[in-house]
Amino acid sequence: ERARNLGDVNRQVFEQITAMDDFLTFKKLMVKRNMELELEAIRELQQSSIPINAPQSAEEAEAQFQQALKMSADMAGGDEEGEDG
């Protein structure tokens, strides 16, 4: 088991080093990692019993996106309105 995990780590390091020289390999790794992070987020939401609902229209999707951006900025302390006044 430990040898297999060590082999996985070595493979990942090798892929990352190779990716530095090969953009397509790098992009493939980043797409894969992004999907892993998305799946992890979905699992966390499901375990927290937070409903996952798709927007019904492009306008609703954009409104949800803007709301998420604002919430993220607020959490990071980047509330622009508060900085001006």
C-alpha positions in Angstrom: 0.0 0.0 0.0 2.7 2.5 1.0 4.8 1.6 -2.0 1.8 2.2 -4.3 1.1 5.6 -2.7 4.8 6.5 -3.1 4.6 5.5 -6.7 1.5 7.7 -7.2 3.3 10.7 -5.6 6.4 10.1 -7.8 4.1 9.9 -10.9 2.4 13.1 -9.9 5.7 14.9 -9.4 7.0 13.6 -12.8 3.8 14.7 -14.5 4.1 18.2 -13.0 7.8 18.5 -14.1 6.9 17.3 -17.6 4.0 19.7 -17.7 6.3 22.7 -17.2 7.8 21.8 -20.7 4.5 20.8 -22.3 1.5 23.2 -22.2 -1.0 20.7 -23.4 0.0 18.3 -20.6 -0.1 21.1 -18.1 -3.6 22.1 -19.3 -4.8 18.5 -19.0 -3.5 18.3 -15.4 -5.2 21.6 -14.5 -8.5 20.5 -16.0 -8.3 17.2 -14.1 -7.5 19.1 -10.9 -10.3 21.5 -11.4 -12.8 18.6 -11.8 -11.4 17.0 -8.7 -12.0 20.2 -6.7 -15.5 20.6 -8.2 -16.4 17.1 -7.1 -15.0 17.7 -3.7 -17.1 20.9 -3.3 -20.2 19.0 -4.5 -19.6 16.2 -1.9 -19.2 18.8 0.8 -22.4 20.6 -0.1 -24.3 17.3 -0.2 -23.0 16.3 3.2 -24.0 19.7 4.5 -27.5 19.2 3.1 -27.2 22.3 1.0 -29.4 22.0 -2.1 -27.7 22.2 -5.4 -30.1 23.8 -7.9 -29.2 24.7 -11.5 -30.3 28.2 -12.7 -33.4 28.2 -14.9 -32.1 30.8 -17.3 -28.9 32.6 -18.4 -30.1 35.7 -16.6 -30.5 33.7 -13.3 -27.1 32.2 -13.8 -25.5 35.6 -14.2 -27.3 37.0 -11.2 -26.2 34.0 -9.1 -22.6 34.5 -10.3 -22.6 38.2 -9.4 -24.0 37.4 -6.0 -21.3 34.8 -5.4 -18.6 37.3 -6.5 -20.0 39.9 -4.1 -20.2 37.3 -1.2 -16.6 36.2 -1.9 -15.3 39.8 -1.9 -17.2 40.5 1.3 -15.7 37.5 3.0 -12.2 38.5 1.8 -12.7 42.0 3.2 -12.8 43.6 -0.2 -16.1 45.4 0.2 -15.4 48.4 -2.1 -18.2 50.5 -0.7 -16.9 50.2 2.8 -13.4 51.2 1.7 -14.5 54.5 0.2 -16.5 55.8 3.1 
